[in-house]
Amino acid sequence: MHIRLLLLTCLVAASTTFAQKRAYVPAYIRDTSTIEGKQFSWDRTRQSKNFLMIWGSAVGNDPSKHENPDLRFDPAQVLDTMEYVYDRCHELGMINTDSSSMANRYKYVIVMYNTYGEGGPEGWANGWAVDDSIGAFWVHPGATRDGGVIAHEFTHSLQAMYHIDGQNPNRGNKAIYDNDGLFYETHANYVRNVIYPQAVTSDIDAHHFLMLEPDWKFNYEGYHFLLHIHQTLGLSMVSRLWTEWLPLEYPLQTLRRLTSMSQEAFNDYMFDYACRAVTWDYDPWGQYLRASRTERLRADWGRIWAQRTFDIVRAIDTSAGRYYSDPYNAPQDYGYNIVPLYVTDRSKPVELDVVGHTEVNDHAGWRYALVAVHKDGTTQRRGEMLSAPRSTLSIRLAPDESMLYLVVLGAPVDSMHANPEVNNTWNGNPKRYHYPWEMRLRNARPEGYQDPELVRPQLRTMPGHRHANGGGWVDDRATVEESVYVGPRAIVAGASRLSGNVRIEHYAYVQDATISGEVVVTDNAFVLGGTATDSVRIIDQCLAVNNKLSGRARLGGCSQVLNYTLGGDVRIDGDLVVYNETGQCSSGEYHVLTQYYRNDLLPCDGRDSTHPQNVSVNRPIVFETVSVADAGRTLGDMSPRSVAGDDYTITLDAKERMSAVRATMIDLLGAEHHLAMLPQGGAADVRMNLQQVAAGVYTICTYDAAGNVLARRPMLRLR
């Protein structure tokens, strides 16, 4: 009792220097039974006009002289930086100046992590509030070297004040992990980057979803959209998203309501945002974002951004220039695709027909245009924006333009869909509506189909060579047996070890991995480290990092799988992120996300494709069966013939026997489900074992070494 009275007396006495606001010591630090409470002393605090800093005894009363440089910090310098951040946040309209605000009564609290010795609190940085009374953040000394981290965490303190001061009574005291709660991190990074423009980063991990990102860590980088609001509607609009946010609204829904835009106008507004992302067309942030993108695409730690910065479409018929956005990577509500186009003849215009697949759901809509980029990397001009499900685009590059991009936005015709029970933040595909589209391209080739020498040159910086079997690029540090196929646009980097009948195909990238057996890595999949053997398939735009994979495990979609052991017939798909510290699974199919902040593991309960969490809210794509190149040539019988049993035999024609390297079974969504390798000059009859292929309708295609379709056979129905 006497100690508590003494503390309170000291608290009041210490506040006399700054009479307008009082120093507030958190209750857990006033509690002398806690580590922090036992070490509390006013000698280990510093104050400024708006902040109170507290640290532990392990760094002494003057931490600026501490012997460990990692824990050394100057309280005066940190507080000076925080006062600068405070003033800038005031300019942004984030400081509640009403006399009733608790922040006009108390100073914000800063507690220094890793300064309390053994058993004391440790961490890097996090922020919110203490005792539902005043904003606070906790920070490691190393995170105070510049203002970036502490500006981010202080923003969380200000977000807490919206609740504490009741500035938005409609929302109540909502928790940070509500359906819309990930916006807290997006907004905190935005504030950091408004104050420190050079701190921006270009690492949007995947942009086919926007502000609805299914993994909370990726949402940190969604702030580019707030830069768009800042530049077009003013910085005050960003703060209004907080003060006028309604329960269960997503920020985009709030924005449309506040601006009173029609659905058509809002779709146009969002398309402007998507186009700006080609070259980060923002001032003053653009120059820093472009520099960040260049650095990250080249850095060894930036490989995942090399995979996802631009979108890879799937080929229907390369000879006819026909490609489409697979549902795993198709735009969701206000997500977008950016596809680089490599012009064949600059003296002629690039033309493409765009077909939106309206059959997938009742909400599908689009905005699309061609964007030409100046030689200095800035946006030069945009072509006509179109929105019809079927239209034709055309543009001719000017002499001072270096590159052309197709930008496609998912623009729902009715509204944004954020049903918290079905389409919530955590689910991702297949529980979000997506809007796949198709193009028929003339006088250009899309990213993933350009000349092999133009494929990701920034990832081929070490000495390397072209592999004899397939022509793909192989790092000289890697060991790749002659039996391994490396496609002409695939890359094997680092100290990878590949053996057996492994196939690295299309745009795939493998680094520092050990792969053997019959493994196939294809499409735009990335494998970084780890092992894979047996009949593993890593396809689509999967990112696999440091896993142990075996059996018939299949990893696809836009999934990200880190540090897991997967075997048997397990299937990972959708937008699923599996990056827990440890875990293993050998059965079942999984699409819906694990929860990082709870460190959930895969349930590994053997569920199949009919499980409620795996059933898509979208309908299948229906492709036209007429070739673009020849309207009289059908590509498939619309009444598929049924096939029963485990084996099916195809007969190759003479051209196929000379040129074909593989035959693939493709379902109605364009996904590959079975692969047969074809030795050139081999037998006319090739038997395909269908034991592992699910019932459904398929087309069998044969391909040459460059990935071109040689033949497409009539559809089969497996039962």
GIVEN-V957036 format. One record per run of one state. SS is the DSSP state (helix for helix, strand for strand, loop for the rest). FROM is the first residue (numbers start at 1). TO is the last residue. If there is no record, write none. Layout:
# GIVEN-V957036
ss: <SS,SS>
from: <FROM,FROM>
to: <TO,TO>
This chain:
# GIVEN-V957036
ss: <loop,helix,loop,strand,loop,helix,loop,helix,loop,helix,strand,loop,strand,loop,helix,loop,helix,loop,helix,loop,helix,loop,strand,loop,strand,loop,strand,loop,strand,helix,loop,helix,loop,helix,loop,helix,loop,helix,loop,helix,loop,helix,loop,helix,loop,helix,loop,helix,loop,strand,helix,loop,strand,loop,strand,loop,strand,loop,strand,loop,helix,loop,strand,loop,strand,loop,strand,loop,strand,loop,strand,loop,strand,loop,strand,loop,strand,loop,helix,loop,helix,loop,strand,loop,strand,loop,strand,loop,strand,loop,strand,loop,strand,loop,strand,loop,strand,loop,strand,loop,strand,loop,strand,loop,strand,loop,strand,loop,strand,loop,strand,loop,strand,loop,strand,loop,strand,loop,strand,loop,strand,loop,strand,loop,strand,loop,helix,loop,strand,loop,strand,loop,strand,loop,strand,loop,helix,loop,strand,loop,strand,loop,strand,loop,strand,loop,strand,loop,strand,loop>
from: <1,2,15,22,23,27,31,35,40,42,45,48,51,55,57,60,63,66,75,92,102,105,106,107,108,114,125,131,134,141,145,147,165,183,196,197,200,218,234,235,244,251,260,263,277,285,299,300,309,314,318,321,322,325,332,333,336,344,350,357,358,361,366,375,379,383,386,387,390,396,401,411,434,435,437,443,444,447,452,455,457,460,464,467,473,476,479,481,485,487,491,494,497,499,503,505,509,512,514,516,520,522,526,529,531,533,537,539,543,546,548,550,554,556,560,563,565,567,571,573,577,579,584,586,589,591,596,599,626,627,634,635,641,644,647,652,654,660,662,668,672,678,685,690,696,704,709,713,716,719>
to: <1,14,21,22,26,30,34,39,41,44,47,50,54,56,59,62,65,74,91,101,104,105,106,107,113,124,130,133,140,144,146,164,182,195,196,199,217,233,234,243,250,259,262,276,284,298,299,308,313,317,320,321,324,331,332,335,343,349,356,357,360,365,374,378,382,385,386,389,395,400,410,433,434,436,442,443,446,451,454,456,459,463,466,472,475,478,480,484,486,490,493,496,498,502,504,508,511,513,515,519,521,525,528,530,532,536,538,542,545,547,549,553,555,559,562,564,566,570,572,576,578,583,585,588,590,595,598,625,626,633,634,640,643,646,651,653,659,661,667,671,677,684,689,695,703,708,712,715,718,719>
